[in-house]
Amino acid sequence: MQTITGIPLDAIPAWAVLQRRLFTDIEEAWRLFERRYTGPDGGILFPAEFTDRDGVDDVYEPFFNWPAFYLLGGSDEVLAAAKRQWEGVTAQLTAAGMLTGEYENGYDWFHQGESLLFFYGLCAADPGDEAFAARARRFAELYTDPAHGNYDAERNIIRAPHNGALGPRPGLNDTVEPYSASLSEMERYGLPLEYVPGIARWSDLAEPKAARAMGEAMQRAAAGDVVVNLAATGLVANRWLRDRDPASAAWIVRYVDGWSERARANGGLVPDSVAPDGTVGGLHDGRWFGGHYGWTWPHGLPSVGMATLVGGVSAALVSGDDRHLDAARRVLDTVLEEAVVASVAETPYSLRGSWLARLGDAADAPALLVPHRYGRDGWFDYAPMPLELPTWLWWWTHDPADRARLDRVREGLPVTPDPVMAFRDKAEAGHEAPWLDFLAGRLPDYPERALSMALGQVARRVALILADDSDPATVHLHFWQRVNPVVTEVLTQLAGGAPQVLYNGGLPFTAVAYQDADRGRPGLPPDVAALVTAVERDRVDLELVNVSPTQPRRVVVRPAHPASPRLVAVDAVVEDGLDFPGPSTAYAARRGTARPVRLEADGDRVVVLLPPAHRAELTLHTAPAARTAITDRAENTKERP
């Protein structure tokens, strides 16, 4: 491995000080959360009682980003705590009858994807943990092995919207539940099914007979495959990342191709449901829309877009072929073709509250709004496109057309009073726009602003914990997500060079990864801060700073983007004629002449030596990995979309 030595600093950058302070504050905060809300076995302190199939995700989600924090440089203790919590929550949910063989009995993949973020993060944080590696294989086989019942190999479909350890589950619950107007929190999403005779509007559900009819219709329609099941490819890809199993790769490609074929037959846009006999819309009188968590109900674009992205990324990961993302591209392009310009404040979007929080006073300004859903009256539910969708597509491919699409969406957002708005949702995302502006050179102080905001997020969550005197048995099941004090969005962007993980089942990827060379573990060493300033398909620019005035640090740096993980060369900066620290009689050290140097790679990583108060500026030149057998086979078969 090549070794690069940093150059001394005249002044410690503010962003580096803030980043290291953020690491320190998170370390204190997660310990407070653990003491207050978890038991000795790691389980959450609440009576785990459930009345239906919902709720598994809510108990895992409070910890979803703890492994990511470890990978960025969090302590060994946070990884140990995260493993203990996964084990404790899993035992808790098993005792409650929600899991079988440590896996969810069966639920939709919109929520399963949320549940699994924690598991995926643990697998990535410690690939050598055999217990988690065995789980990764066993969980993936629930789908790749038809003997488990979830997957119909003949028709290339997952057999039900609710699926899991018990195979395809019948309907949406064990018994038919009336869907009544009394479910007031669901009114904003409208009718789950729009073609039930005698039910034309929400108020019709106030009649017990109509509520029963809707419940029965929902139960009947909850069979066969739905588009959000594409997120199951993430579970199989998580296994493939552990052992490169060719059968897993082949399953991912075949399943994703099945949905791509259906999209092609539907004019390019992916439909949302397939009947048990393999026909698109077979449970919806032939309509391509109306499936569970599909285009009509409840969210549309966020769930369909996320699932097609997870499927496309999983297939591209194992095959090296970005054409698998064409279905996701078409989803975004289709709604952009229907875009209008209006303000968020005046649209009746079903989830407008989150956008009002993100935009503040700018919610009154004109914005590019796209339809999120499609139903019997055509496209509806207009709002800004979730920016994480085109951001992730561009980040994976770095294709100019994907960048142009992303720029159009970004430019369509209104200008907020503060470019780095202080808000946080459960996905801990939503600051893609200012990060993209930073990478483009339009917001150079984003690191300082974003890190200051992140410190404020931690402080608020800690304040909520300290002020909480509630009985854990009485709080809402989402409470622990709302007070999770671990923040990783900004750290992932600045140190990892990547957007926050796709919340409904995305795998954790970054553009660059670090290792503490002296401790032999992942992440940045103590005192070291990292800032990625450019991310391209074949290049990553970054800066490393050691803020310690006394301790030298050694950092191993390697490119980590799965599409371009091979290190070709490293550019660095040296100073000729530097006299540091110089004589005590001088008012300052004598700076040298900066000169770029290029080192040809002699491995897949480089070691950076940072004496106290030193920095290093690097450019990692990268290239795609070696082609896989899956890729070779694909080029000899019919063309994919």
Secondary structure, DSSP 8 states (H G I E B T S, - for coil): -EEEE-EE-SS--HHHHHHHHHHHHHHHHHHHHHHHHB-TTS-BSS----SSS--HHHHHGGGTTHHHHHHHT--HHHHHHHHHHHHHHHHHHHHTTSEETTEESSB-HHHHHHHHHHHHHHHHH-TT-HHHHHHHHHHHHHHHSGGGSSEETTTTEES-SSBSTT-S-SSSSSS-----TT-GGGGGG--S-S--TT--SGGGGGSHHHHHHHHHHHHHHS-SEEGGGGGHHHHHHHHHHHH--HHHHHHHHHHHHHHHHHHHHTTTS--SEE-TTS-BTTTTTT-SS--BTSSSBS-SHHHHHHHHHHHHHHHHHHH--GGGGHHHHHHHHHHHHT-EEEEGGGS--TTHHHHHHHHGGGGGSEEEEEEEEEETTEEEEEE---THHHHHHHHHH--HHHHHHHHHHHHTS---SSSS-----TT----HHHHHHHHTTS-TTHHHHHHHHHHHHHHHHHHHHHH----TTTS-TTHHHHT-----HHHHHHHH-S----TTT-----SEEEEETTTTEES--TTEEEEEEEEETTEEEEEEEE--SS--EEEEEEE--TTS-EEEEEEEEEEET-B-S--TTSSS-B--EEEEEEEE-SSS-EEEEE-TTEEEEEEEEEE-----HHHHHHTTS----
